[in-house]
Amino acid sequence: MDFSHGILLFVIGCTVTFIGFFMAFLVINYNKKKELQRLKELEERKKFPDHYFGDDTVWQLKKIELLLQ
């Protein structure tokens, strides 16, 4: 093996290593964001159990309709 083959193997090896680490970074980052979103939803459920945005206004409108009848 001469010097040019060594340089070529070095470049190929560095490129493959960089691409592999970048792909691992993307996968880990995706899973981390997904986990943080799940934890945020759990925290929101602890603050407002069985509460969905807009439900209180619908319930109030039904209550007013019942009172007007």
mmCIF file of the N, C-alpha and C atoms, coordinates in Angstrom:
data_MODEL
# 
_entry.id   MODEL 
# 
loop_
_atom_site.group_PDB 
_atom_site.id 
_atom_site.type_symbol 
_atom_site.label_atom_id 
_atom_site.label_alt_id 
_atom_site.label_comp_id 
_atom_site.label_asym_id 
_atom_site.label_entity_id 
_atom_site.label_seq_id 
_atom_site.pdbx_PDB_ins_code 
_atom_site.Cartn_x 
_atom_site.Cartn_y 
_atom_site.Cartn_z 
_atom_site.occupancy 
_atom_site.B_iso_or_equiv 
_atom_site.pdbx_formal_charge 
_atom_site.auth_seq_id 
_atom_site.auth_comp_id 
_atom_site.auth_asym_id 
_atom_site.auth_atom_id 
_atom_site.pdbx_PDB_model_num 
ATOM 1   N N  . MET A 1 1  ? 0.854   -1.164 0.000  1.00 0.00 ? 1  MET A N  1 
ATOM 2   C CA . MET A 1 1  ? 0.000   0.000  0.000  1.00 0.00 ? 1  MET A CA 1 
ATOM 3   C C  . MET A 1 1  ? 0.903   1.230  0.000  1.00 0.00 ? 1  MET A C  1 
ATOM 4   N N  . ASP A 1 2  ? 0.613   2.133  -0.888 1.00 0.00 ? 2  ASP A N  1 
ATOM 5   C CA . ASP A 1 2  ? 1.424   3.348  -0.946 1.00 0.00 ? 2  ASP A CA 1 
ATOM 6   C C  . ASP A 1 2  ? 0.699   4.504  -0.248 1.00 0.00 ? 2  ASP A C  1 
ATOM 7   N N  . PHE A 1 3  ? 1.297   5.659  -0.302 1.00 0.00 ? 3  PHE A N  1 
ATOM 8   C CA . PHE A 1 3  ? 0.796   6.827  0.421  1.00 0.00 ? 3  PHE A CA 1 
ATOM 9   C C  . PHE A 1 3  ? -0.590  7.264  -0.075 1.00 0.00 ? 3  PHE A C  1 
ATOM 10  N N  . SER A 1 4  ? -0.829  7.236  -1.375 1.00 0.00 ? 4  SER A N  1 
ATOM 11  C CA . SER A 1 4  ? -2.117  7.693  -1.919 1.00 0.00 ? 4  SER A CA 1 
ATOM 12  C C  . SER A 1 4  ? -3.268  6.786  -1.472 1.00 0.00 ? 4  SER A C  1 
ATOM 13  N N  . HIS A 1 5  ? -3.027  5.485  -1.378 1.00 0.00 ? 5  HIS A N  1 
ATOM 14  C CA . HIS A 1 5  ? -4.067  4.583  -0.886 1.00 0.00 ? 5  HIS A CA 1 
ATOM 15  C C  . HIS A 1 5  ? -4.361  4.848  0.595  1.00 0.00 ? 5  HIS A C  1 
ATOM 16  N N  . GLY A 1 6  ? -3.332  5.126  1.362  1.00 0.00 ? 6  GLY A N  1 
ATOM 17  C CA . GLY A 1 6  ? -3.528  5.452  2.776  1.00 0.00 ? 6  GLY A CA 1 
ATOM 18  C C  . GLY A 1 6  ? -4.367  6.708  2.960  1.00 0.00 ? 6  GLY A C  1 
ATOM 19  N N  . ILE A 1 7  ? -4.080  7.742  2.174  1.00 0.00 ? 7  ILE A N  1 
ATOM 20  C CA . ILE A 1 7  ? -4.867  8.977  2.247  1.00 0.00 ? 7  ILE A CA 1 
ATOM 21  C C  . ILE A 1 7  ? -6.309  8.703  1.823  1.00 0.00 ? 7  ILE A C  1 
ATOM 22  N N  . LEU A 1 8  ? -6.498  7.903  0.779  1.00 0.00 ? 8  LEU A N  1 
ATOM 23  C CA . LEU A 1 8  ? -7.844  7.584  0.308  1.00 0.00 ? 8  LEU A CA 1 
ATOM 24  C C  . LEU A 1 8  ? -8.630  6.825  1.381  1.00 0.00 ? 8  LEU A C  1 
ATOM 25  N N  . LEU A 1 9  ? -8.002  5.844  2.010  1.00 0.00 ? 9  LEU A N  1 
ATOM 26  C CA . LEU A 1 9  ? -8.677  5.114  3.088  1.00 0.00 ? 9  LEU A CA 1 
ATOM 27  C C  . LEU A 1 9  ? -8.988  6.029  4.269  1.00 0.00 ? 9  LEU A C  1 
ATOM 28  N N  . PHE A 1 10 ? -8.100  6.960  4.564  1.00 0.00 ? 10 PHE A N  1 
ATOM 29  C CA . PHE A 1 10 ? -8.326  7.921  5.640  1.00 0.00 ? 10 PHE A CA 1 
ATOM 30  C C  . PHE A 1 10 ? -9.562  8.786  5.341  1.00 0.00 ? 10 PHE A C  1 
ATOM 31  N N  . VAL A 1 11 ? -9.657  9.290  4.128  1.00 0.00 ? 11 VAL A N  1 
ATOM 32  C CA . VAL A 1 11 ? -10.790 10.140 3.744  1.00 0.00 ? 11 VAL A CA 1 
ATOM 33  C C  . VAL A 1 11 ? -12.097 9.343  3.770  1.00 0.00 ? 11 VAL A C  1 
ATOM 34  N N  . ILE A 1 12 ? -12.066 8.139  3.219  1.00 0.00 ? 12 ILE A N  1 
ATOM 35  C CA . ILE A 1 12 ? -13.271 7.310  3.212  1.00 0.00 ? 12 ILE A CA 1 
ATOM 36  C C  . ILE A 1 12 ? -13.686 6.956  4.641  1.00 0.00 ? 12 ILE A C  1 
ATOM 37  N N  . GLY A 1 13 ? -12.736 6.585  5.464  1.00 0.00 ? 13 GLY A N  1 
ATOM 38  C CA . GLY A 1 13 ? -13.030 6.221  6.849  1.00 0.00 ? 13 GLY A CA 1 
ATOM 39  C C  . GLY A 1 13 ? -13.600 7.390  7.635  1.00 0.00 ? 13 GLY A C  1 
ATOM 40  N N  . CYS A 1 14 ? -13.026 8.567  7.473  1.00 0.00 ? 14 CYS A N  1 
ATOM 41  C CA . CYS A 1 14 ? -13.541 9.755  8.173  1.00 0.00 ? 14 CYS A CA 1 
ATOM 42  C C  . CYS A 1 14 ? -14.943 10.109 7.706  1.00 0.00 ? 14 CYS A C  1 
ATOM 43  N N  . THR A 1 15 ? -15.183 9.986  6.405  1.00 0.00 ? 15 THR A N  1 
ATOM 44  C CA . THR A 1 15 ? -16.505 10.296 5.864  1.00 0.00 ? 15 THR A CA 1 
ATOM 45  C C  . THR A 1 15 ? -17.556 9.335  6.404  1.00 0.00 ? 15 THR A C  1 
ATOM 46  N N  . VAL A 1 16 ? -17.258 8.050  6.387  1.00 0.00 ? 16 VAL A N  1 
ATOM 47  C CA . VAL A 1 16 ? -18.203 7.050  6.885  1.00 0.00 ? 16 VAL A CA 1 
ATOM 48  C C  . VAL A 1 16 ? -18.455 7.260  8.383  1.00 0.00 ? 16 VAL A C  1 
ATOM 49  N N  . THR A 1 17 ? -17.399 7.549  9.134  1.00 0.00 ? 17 THR A N  1 
ATOM 50  C CA . THR A 1 17 ? -17.551 7.781  10.564 1.00 0.00 ? 17 THR A CA 1 
ATOM 51  C C  . THR A 1 17 ? -18.403 9.017  10.826 1.00 0.00 ? 17 THR A C  1 
ATOM 52  N N  . PHE A 1 18 ? -18.161 10.090 10.101 1.00 0.00 ? 18 PHE A N  1 
ATOM 53  C CA . PHE A 1 18 ? -18.939 11.315 10.275 1.00 0.00 ? 18 PHE A CA 1 
ATOM 54  C C  . PHE A 1 18 ? -20.412 11.088 9.966  1.00 0.00 ? 18 PHE A C  1 
ATOM 55  N N  . ILE A 1 19 ? -20.696 10.388 8.863  1.00 0.00 ? 19 ILE A N  1 
ATOM 56  C CA . ILE A 1 19 ? -22.089 10.111 8.489  1.00 0.00 ? 19 ILE A CA 1 
ATOM 57  C C  . ILE A 1 19 ? -22.760 9.223  9.535  1.00 0.00 ? 19 ILE A C  1 
ATOM 58  N N  . GLY A 1 20 ? -22.049 8.227  10.035 1.00 0.00 ? 20 GLY A N  1 
ATOM 59  C CA . GLY A 1 20 ? -22.609 7.338  11.057 1.00 0.00 ? 20 GLY A CA 1 
ATOM 60  C C  . GLY A 1 20 ? -22.921 8.071  12.342 1.00 0.00 ? 20 GLY A C  1 
ATOM 61  N N  . PHE A 1 21 ? -22.016 8.916  12.804 1.00 0.00 ? 21 PHE A N  1 
ATOM 62  C CA . PHE A 1 21 ? -22.264 9.685  14.022 1.00 0.00 ? 21 PHE A CA 1 
ATOM 63  C C  . PHE A 1 21 ? -23.404 10.682 13.818 1.00 0.00 ? 21 PHE A C  1 
ATOM 64  N N  . PHE A 1 22 ? -23.503 11.271 12.624 1.00 0.00 ? 22 PHE A N  1 
ATOM 65  C CA . PHE A 1 22 ? -24.576 12.216 12.345 1.00 0.00 ? 22 PHE A CA 1 
ATOM 66  C C  . PHE A 1 22 ? -25.931 11.517 12.359 1.00 0.00 ? 22 PHE A C  1 
ATOM 67  N N  . MET A 1 23 ? -25.997 10.320 11.779 1.00 0.00 ? 23 MET A N  1 
ATOM 68  C CA . MET A 1 23 ? -27.253 9.563  11.801 1.00 0.00 ? 23 MET A CA 1 
ATOM 69  C C  . MET A 1 23 ? -27.640 9.185  13.230 1.00 0.00 ? 23 MET A C  1 
ATOM 70  N N  . ALA A 1 24 ? -26.669 8.791  14.038 1.00 0.00 ? 24 ALA A N  1 
ATOM 71  C CA . ALA A 1 24 ? -26.952 8.467  15.434 1.00 0.00 ? 24 ALA A CA 1 
ATOM 72  C C  . ALA A 1 24 ? -27.452 9.707  16.179 1.00 0.00 ? 24 ALA A C  1 
ATOM 73  N N  . PHE A 1 25 ? -26.852 10.856 15.899 1.00 0.00 ? 25 PHE A N  1 
ATOM 74  C CA . PHE A 1 25 ? -27.292 12.105 16.521 1.00 0.00 ? 25 PHE A CA 1 
ATOM 75  C C  . PHE A 1 25 ? -28.736 12.406 16.162 1.00 0.00 ? 25 PHE A C  1 
ATOM 76  N N  . LEU A 1 26 ? -29.109 12.236 14.903 1.00 0.00 ? 26 LEU A N  1 
ATOM 77  C CA . LEU A 1 26 ? -30.480 12.519 14.484 1.00 0.00 ? 26 LEU A CA 1 
ATOM 78  C C  . LEU A 1 26 ? -31.480 11.583 15.157 1.00 0.00 ? 26 LEU A C  1 
ATOM 79  N N  . VAL A 1 27 ? -31.143 10.313 15.263 1.00 0.00 ? 27 VAL A N  1 
ATOM 80  C CA . VAL A 1 27 ? -32.051 9.348  15.893 1.00 0.00 ? 27 VAL A CA 1 
ATOM 81  C C  . VAL A 1 27 ? -32.221 9.668  17.375 1.00 0.00 ? 27 VAL A C  1 
ATOM 82  N N  . ILE A 1 28 ? -31.127 9.944  18.062 1.00 0.00 ? 28 ILE A N  1 
ATOM 83  C CA . ILE A 1 28 ? -31.198 10.253 19.491 1.00 0.00 ? 28 ILE A CA 1 
ATOM 84  C C  . ILE A 1 28 ? -31.968 11.549 19.724 1.00 0.00 ? 28 ILE A C  1 
ATOM 85  N N  . ASN A 1 29 ? -31.730 12.551 18.898 1.00 0.00 ? 29 ASN A N  1 
ATOM 86  C CA . ASN A 1 29 ? -32.419 13.834 19.033 1.00 0.00 ? 29 ASN A CA 1 
ATOM 87  C C  . ASN A 1 29 ? -33.924 13.663 18.805 1.00 0.00 ? 29 ASN A C  1 
ATOM 88  N N  . TYR A 1 30 ? -34.311 12.861 17.826 1.00 0.00 ? 30 TYR A N  1 
ATOM 89  C CA . TYR A 1 30 ? -35.723 12.609 17.557 1.00 0.00 ? 30 TYR A CA 1 
ATOM 90  C C  . TYR A 1 30 ? -36.389 11.935 18.758 1.00 0.00 ? 30 TYR A C  1 
ATOM 91  N N  . ASN A 1 31 ? -35.738 10.909 19.300 1.00 0.00 ? 31 ASN A N  1 
ATOM 92  C CA . ASN A 1 31 ? -36.310 10.196 20.443 1.00 0.00 ? 31 ASN A CA 1 
ATOM 93  C C  . ASN A 1 31 ? -36.377 11.078 21.682 1.00 0.00 ? 31 ASN A C  1 
ATOM 94  N N  . LYS A 1 32 ? -35.387 11.937 21.856 1.00 0.00 ? 32 LYS A N  1 
ATOM 95  C CA . LYS A 1 32 ? -35.377 12.845 23.011 1.00 0.00 ? 32 LYS A CA 1 
ATOM 96  C C  . LYS A 1 32 ? -36.540 13.834 22.924 1.00 0.00 ? 32 LYS A C  1 
ATOM 97  N N  . LYS A 1 33 ? -36.777 14.397 21.743 1.00 0.00 ? 33 LYS A N  1 
ATOM 98  C CA . LYS A 1 33 ? -37.891 15.324 21.573 1.00 0.00 ? 33 LYS A CA 1 
ATOM 99  C C  . LYS A 1 33 ? -39.225 14.631 21.824 1.00 0.00 ? 33 LYS A C  1 
ATOM 100 N N  . LYS A 1 34 ? -39.350 13.406 21.343 1.00 0.00 ? 34 LYS A N  1 
ATOM 101 C CA . LYS A 1 34 ? -40.580 12.647 21.538 1.00 0.00 ? 34 LYS A CA 1 
ATOM 102 C C  . LYS A 1 34 ? -40.822 12.379 23.023 1.00 0.00 ? 34 LYS A C  1 
ATOM 103 N N  . GLU A 1 35 ? -39.768 12.025 23.752 1.00 0.00 ? 35 GLU A N  1 
ATOM 104 C CA . GLU A 1 35 ? -39.880 11.763 25.190 1.00 0.00 ? 35 GLU A CA 1 
ATOM 105 C C  . GLU A 1 35 ? -40.234 13.034 25.952 1.00 0.00 ? 35 GLU A C  1 
ATOM 106 N N  . LEU A 1 36 ? -39.625 14.167 25.600 1.00 0.00 ? 36 LEU A N  1 
ATOM 107 C CA . LEU A 1 36 ? -39.942 15.430 26.260 1.00 0.00 ? 36 LEU A CA 1 
ATOM 108 C C  . LEU A 1 36 ? -41.389 15.840 26.007 1.00 0.00 ? 36 LEU A C  1 
ATOM 109 N N  . GLN A 1 37 ? -41.881 15.590 24.806 1.00 0.00 ? 37 GLN A N  1 
ATOM 110 C CA . GLN A 1 37 ? -43.271 15.906 24.493 1.00 0.00 ? 37 GLN A CA 1 
ATOM 111 C C  . GLN A 1 37 ? -44.210 15.033 25.323 1.00 0.00 ? 37 GLN A C  1 
ATOM 112 N N  . ARG A 1 38 ? -43.865 13.766 25.483 1.00 0.00 ? 38 ARG A N  1 
ATOM 113 C CA . ARG A 1 38 ? -44.696 12.871 26.286 1.00 0.00 ? 38 ARG A CA 1 
ATOM 114 C C  . ARG A 1 38 ? -44.714 13.310 27.745 1.00 0.00 ? 38 ARG A C  1 
ATOM 115 N N  . LEU A 1 39 ? -43.550 13.705 28.277 1.00 0.00 ? 39 LEU A N  1 
ATOM 116 C CA . LEU A 1 39 ? -43.492 14.171 29.655 1.00 0.00 ? 39 LEU A CA 1 
ATOM 117 C C  . LEU A 1 39 ? -44.262 15.473 29.843 1.00 0.00 ? 39 LEU A C  1 
ATOM 118 N N  . LYS A 1 40 ? -44.226 16.346 28.846 1.00 0.00 ? 40 LYS A N  1 
ATOM 119 C CA . LYS A 1 40 ? -44.972 17.596 28.918 1.00 0.00 ? 40 LYS A CA 1 
ATOM 120 C C  . LYS A 1 40 ? -46.473 17.325 28.956 1.00 0.00 ? 40 LYS A C  1 
ATOM 121 N N  . GLU A 1 41 ? -46.938 16.356 28.153 1.00 0.00 ? 41 GLU A N  1 
ATOM 122 C CA . GLU A 1 41 ? -48.348 15.993 28.177 1.00 0.00 ? 41 GLU A CA 1 
ATOM 123 C C  . GLU A 1 41 ? -48.750 15.435 29.539 1.00 0.00 ? 41 GLU A C  1 
ATOM 124 N N  . LEU A 1 42 ? -47.884 14.626 30.140 1.00 0.00 ? 42 LEU A N  1 
ATOM 125 C CA . LEU A 1 42 ? -48.191 14.082 31.467 1.00 0.00 ? 42 LEU A CA 1 
ATOM 126 C C  . LEU A 1 42 ? -48.282 15.189 32.505 1.00 0.00 ? 42 LEU A C  1 
ATOM 127 N N  . GLU A 1 43 ? -47.389 16.175 32.433 1.00 0.00 ? 43 GLU A N  1 
ATOM 128 C CA . GLU A 1 43 ? -47.435 17.302 33.366 1.00 0.00 ? 43 GLU A CA 1 
ATOM 129 C C  . GLU A 1 43 ? -48.716 18.106 33.178 1.00 0.00 ? 43 GLU A C  1 
ATOM 130 N N  . GLU A 1 44 ? -49.127 18.303 31.929 1.00 0.00 ? 44 GLU A N  1 
ATOM 131 C CA . GLU A 1 44 ? -50.361 19.037 31.664 1.00 0.00 ? 44 GLU A CA 1 
ATOM 132 C C  . GLU A 1 44 ? -51.564 18.277 32.217 1.00 0.00 ? 44 GLU A C  1 
ATOM 133 N N  . ARG A 1 45 ? -51.556 16.966 32.106 1.00 0.00 ? 45 ARG A N  1 
ATOM 134 C CA . ARG A 1 45 ? -52.663 16.170 32.639 1.00 0.00 ? 45 ARG A CA 1 
ATOM 135 C C  . ARG A 1 45 ? -52.707 16.243 34.151 1.00 0.00 ? 45 ARG A C  1 
ATOM 136 N N  . LYS A 1 46 ? -51.541 16.366 34.797 1.00 0.00 ? 46 LYS A N  1 
ATOM 137 C CA . LYS A 1 46 ? -51.524 16.496 36.252 1.00 0.00 ? 46 LYS A CA 1 
ATOM 138 C C  . LYS A 1 46 ? -52.101 17.840 36.676 1.00 0.00 ? 46 LYS A C  1 
ATOM 139 N N  . LYS A 1 47 ? -51.835 18.883 35.894 1.00 0.00 ? 47 LYS A N  1 
ATOM 140 C CA . LYS A 1 47 ? -52.356 20.209 36.230 1.00 0.00 ? 47 LYS A CA 1 
ATOM 141 C C  . LYS A 1 47 ? -53.859 20.273 36.014 1.00 0.00 ? 47 LYS A C  1 
ATOM 142 N N  . PHE A 1 48 ? -54.331 19.749 34.883 1.00 0.00 ? 48 PHE A N  1 
ATOM 143 C CA . PHE A 1 48 ? -55.740 19.803 34.527 1.00 0.00 ? 48 PHE A CA 1 
ATOM 144 C C  . PHE A 1 48 ? -56.240 18.398 34.207 1.00 0.00 ? 48 PHE A C  1 
ATOM 145 N N  . PRO A 1 49 ? -56.546 17.589 35.217 1.00 0.00 ? 49 PRO A N  1 
ATOM 146 C CA . PRO A 1 49 ? -57.016 16.237 34.929 1.00 0.00 ? 49 PRO A CA 1 
ATOM 147 C C  . PRO A 1 49 ? -58.385 16.261 34.257 1.00 0.00 ? 49 PRO A C  1 
ATOM 148 N N  . ASP A 1 50 ? -58.537 15.469 33.244 1.00 0.00 ? 50 ASP A N  1 
ATOM 149 C CA . ASP A 1 50 ? -59.790 15.347 32.489 1.00 0.00 ? 50 ASP A CA 1 
ATOM 150 C C  . ASP A 1 50 ? -60.289 16.703 31.995 1.00 0.00 ? 50 ASP A C  1 
ATOM 151 N N  . HIS A 1 51 ? -59.387 17.562 31.625 1.00 0.00 ? 51 HIS A N  1 
ATOM 152 C CA . HIS A 1 51 ? -59.755 18.889 31.138 1.00 0.00 ? 51 HIS A CA 1 
ATOM 153 C C  . HIS A 1 51 ? -59.241 19.045 29.718 1.00 0.00 ? 51 HIS A C  1 
ATOM 154 N N  . TYR A 1 52 ? -60.138 19.375 28.844 1.00 0.00 ? 52 TYR A N  1 
ATOM 155 C CA . TYR A 1 52 ? -59.767 19.633 27.468 1.00 0.00 ? 52 TYR A CA 1 
ATOM 156 C C  . TYR A 1 52 ? -60.143 21.070 27.167 1.00 0.00 ? 52 TYR A C  1 
ATOM 157 N N  . PHE A 1 53 ? -59.305 21.750 26.438 1.00 0.00 ? 53 PHE A N  1 
ATOM 158 C CA . PHE A 1 53 ? -59.563 23.141 26.134 1.00 0.00 ? 53 PHE A CA 1 
ATOM 159 C C  . PHE A 1 53 ? -60.836 23.257 25.312 1.00 0.00 ? 53 PHE A C  1 
ATOM 160 N N  . GLY A 1 54 ? -61.734 24.102 25.745 1.00 0.00 ? 54 GLY A N  1 
ATOM 161 C CA . GLY A 1 54 ? -62.995 24.306 25.064 1.00 0.00 ? 54 GLY A CA 1 
ATOM 162 C C  . GLY A 1 54 ? -64.150 23.578 25.721 1.00 0.00 ? 54 GLY A C  1 
ATOM 163 N N  . ASP A 1 55 ? -63.874 22.585 26.544 1.00 0.00 ? 55 ASP A N  1 
ATOM 164 C CA . ASP A 1 55 ? -64.945 21.841 27.191 1.00 0.00 ? 55 ASP A CA 1 
ATOM 165 C C  . ASP A 1 55 ? -65.726 22.716 28.155 1.00 0.00 ? 55 ASP A C  1 
ATOM 166 N N  . ASP A 1 56 ? -65.051 23.592 28.882 1.00 0.00 ? 56 ASP A N  1 
ATOM 167 C CA . ASP A 1 56 ? -65.749 24.397 29.873 1.00 0.00 ? 56 ASP A CA 1 
ATOM 168 C C  . ASP A 1 56 ? -66.736 25.362 29.208 1.00 0.00 ? 56 ASP A C  1 
ATOM 169 N N  . THR A 1 57 ? -66.389 25.910 28.056 1.00 0.00 ? 57 THR A N  1 
ATOM 170 C CA . THR A 1 57 ? -67.309 26.823 27.382 1.00 0.00 ? 57 THR A CA 1 
ATOM 171 C C  . THR A 1 57 ? -68.514 26.075 26.839 1.00 0.00 ? 57 THR A C  1 
ATOM 172 N N  . VAL A 1 58 ? -68.305 24.876 26.321 1.00 0.00 ? 58 VAL A N  1 
ATOM 173 C CA . VAL A 1 58 ? -69.431 24.085 25.822 1.00 0.00 ? 58 VAL A CA 1 
ATOM 174 C C  . VAL A 1 58 ? -70.347 23.721 26.986 1.00 0.00 ? 58 VAL A C  1 
ATOM 175 N N  . TRP A 1 59 ? -69.783 23.341 28.100 1.00 0.00 ? 59 TRP A N  1 
ATOM 176 C CA . TRP A 1 59 ? -70.578 22.978 29.266 1.00 0.00 ? 59 TRP A CA 1 
ATOM 177 C C  . TRP A 1 59 ? -71.362 24.180 29.772 1.00 0.00 ? 59 TRP A C  1 
ATOM 178 N N  . GLN A 1 60 ? -70.747 25.351 29.778 1.00 0.00 ? 60 GLN A N  1 
ATOM 179 C CA . GLN A 1 60 ? -71.449 26.550 30.236 1.00 0.00 ? 60 GLN A CA 1 
ATOM 180 C C  . GLN A 1 60 ? -72.595 26.904 29.300 1.00 0.00 ? 60 GLN A C  1 
ATOM 181 N N  . LEU A 1 61 ? -72.399 26.748 28.002 1.00 0.00 ? 61 LEU A N  1 
ATOM 182 C CA . LEU A 1 61 ? -73.480 27.027 27.065 1.00 0.00 ? 61 LEU A CA 1 
ATOM 183 C C  . LEU A 1 61 ? -74.644 26.065 27.259 1.00 0.00 ? 61 LEU A C  1 
ATOM 184 N N  . LYS A 1 62 ? -74.360 24.796 27.499 1.00 0.00 ? 62 LYS A N  1 
ATOM 185 C CA . LYS A 1 62 ? -75.438 23.827 27.737 1.00 0.00 ? 62 LYS A CA 1 
ATOM 186 C C  . LYS A 1 62 ? -76.173 24.155 29.035 1.00 0.00 ? 62 LYS A C  1 
ATOM 187 N N  . LYS A 1 63 ? -75.410 24.580 30.021 1.00 0.00 ? 63 LYS A N  1 
ATOM 188 C CA . LYS A 1 63 ? -76.002 24.933 31.311 1.00 0.00 ? 63 LYS A CA 1 
ATOM 189 C C  . LYS A 1 63 ? -76.938 26.133 31.156 1.00 0.00 ? 63 LYS A C  1 
ATOM 190 N N  . ILE A 1 64 ? -76.521 27.120 30.365 1.00 0.00 ? 64 ILE A N  1 
ATOM 191 C CA . ILE A 1 64 ? -77.366 28.294 30.129 1.00 0.00 ? 64 ILE A CA 1 
ATOM 192 C C  . ILE A 1 64 ? -78.619 27.902 29.364 1.00 0.00 ? 64 ILE A C  1 
ATOM 193 N N  . GLU A 1 65 ? -78.477 27.020 28.384 1.00 0.00 ? 65 GLU A N  1 
ATOM 194 C CA . GLU A 1 65 ? -79.644 26.567 27.623 1.00 0.00 ? 65 GLU A CA 1 
ATOM 195 C C  . GLU A 1 65 ? -80.637 25.845 28.534 1.00 0.00 ? 65 GLU A C  1 
ATOM 196 N N  . LEU A 1 66 ? -80.134 25.035 29.457 1.00 0.00 ? 66 LEU A N  1 
ATOM 197 C CA . LEU A 1 66 ? -81.033 24.336 30.393 1.00 0.00 ? 66 LEU A CA 1 
ATOM 198 C C  . LEU A 1 66 ? -81.744 25.320 31.311 1.00 0.00 ? 66 LEU A C  1 
ATOM 199 N N  . LEU A 1 67 ? -81.044 26.355 31.741 1.00 0.00 ? 67 LEU A N  1 
ATOM 200 C CA . LEU A 1 67 ? -81.654 27.348 32.611 1.00 0.00 ? 67 LEU A CA 1 
ATOM 201 C C  . LEU A 1 67 ? -82.711 28.173 31.883 1.00 0.00 ? 67 LEU A C  1 
ATOM 202 N N  . LEU A 1 68 ? -82.503 28.412 30.601 1.00 0.00 ? 68 LEU A N  1 
ATOM 203 C CA . LEU A 1 68 ? -83.465 29.224 29.831 1.00 0.00 ? 68 LEU A CA 1 
ATOM 204 C C  . LEU A 1 68 ? -84.731 28.461 29.486 1.00 0.00 ? 68 LEU A C  1 
ATOM 205 N N  . GLN A 1 69 ? -84.697 27.159 29.539 1.00 0.00 ? 69 GLN A N  1 
ATOM 206 C CA . GLN A 1 69 ? -85.887 26.374 29.167 1.00 0.00 ? 69 GLN A CA 1 
ATOM 207 C C  . GLN A 1 69 ? -86.923 26.381 30.208 1.00 0.00 ? 69 GLN A C  1 
# 
